[in-house]
Amino acid sequence: FSDFDLKFGYQKTPIRRTYQKNKNEVSLQEFLTTVQTVLFTPEDVEILNDSPSERRRLIDTILSQIDRDYFLDLIHFTKILKQRNALLKRIKDRKATVAELGYWDKEFAKTAAAIHLKRHELVEYFGTHLAEFYRLIAGDEIAEVSLKFAFSGHSRIEKTKDYNYEDVILELLFDDRKYETEVGHTTVGPHRDDLTLFLNGKSVSEFCSRGEKRSFMLVLKMIELEFLAAKSGRKPILLLDDVFSELDLNRRTALLKLSEKYQTLITTVEKSYFKDFKGDLNLFNFDKNSVLKYN
């Protein structure tokens, strides 16, 4: 890594977020792609239980760290979706005509296709490595694990290997036009995608215990580390926020072994978790306003 001085803050007048790199103000995309990080917290388990938007956000956060074009496509897509929904609402209220959808349909489909391509690549990578890392974490050699990223319009896509997602979206928008103008919003596209994980053929979010879900989230974070390192050519920084108390001994050991490959920052309230760790380690104790180094 090169040395970077990164700062994030809020400016009061005018009100806006500020991002600095080596004391120079930079854009959000420049800030995000300078150094890749992977954060794992106990609350991450809820990603599997929450709405699909949280799982899409996980995918988008990973890709945005290594692909500035993807980040910009997401911003552009959000604007197009907002404009198209506003137009559908006006059509529903008889304040606009269906003919006005033509331009927005084309822009929507083009940007949706760009997002779809990158998401598809990431999901393929995750699917390829899921079983390997699950066995490493859970120690279960016979469990069957899989994932499915339900791309909006997927049933149409499955009919042929040689599909053009932009054309698929345009067809679906045309097919759903009557319904969309009745409900006043866009019913197909990347904003409707969802990720589902399976253990022995059953949905992890619906049928697994919190411990099993915790294992799956740890697996996803491990694969995220490998993906970011492979795509960026640089090792991400691993941030573990008070997760050890949520993991049993085997999972803590596996996580510590993985962390040796990366620069890792770990917060915990229990020093004993590291007593048998043989790797290079610096321990600090934070007590109110003081910091004491153990070794």
Helices and strands as residue ranges (DSSP letters): E 6-11, E 16-21, E 24-25, H 28-34, E 37-40, G 42-48, H 52-66, H 68-92, G 98-100, H 101-138, E 145-150, H 154-157, H 165-175, H 177-183, G 190-192, E 194-199, E 202-203, H 204-207, H 210-232, E 237-241, G 244-246, H 249-259, E 264-267, G 271-274, E 284-287, E 290-293
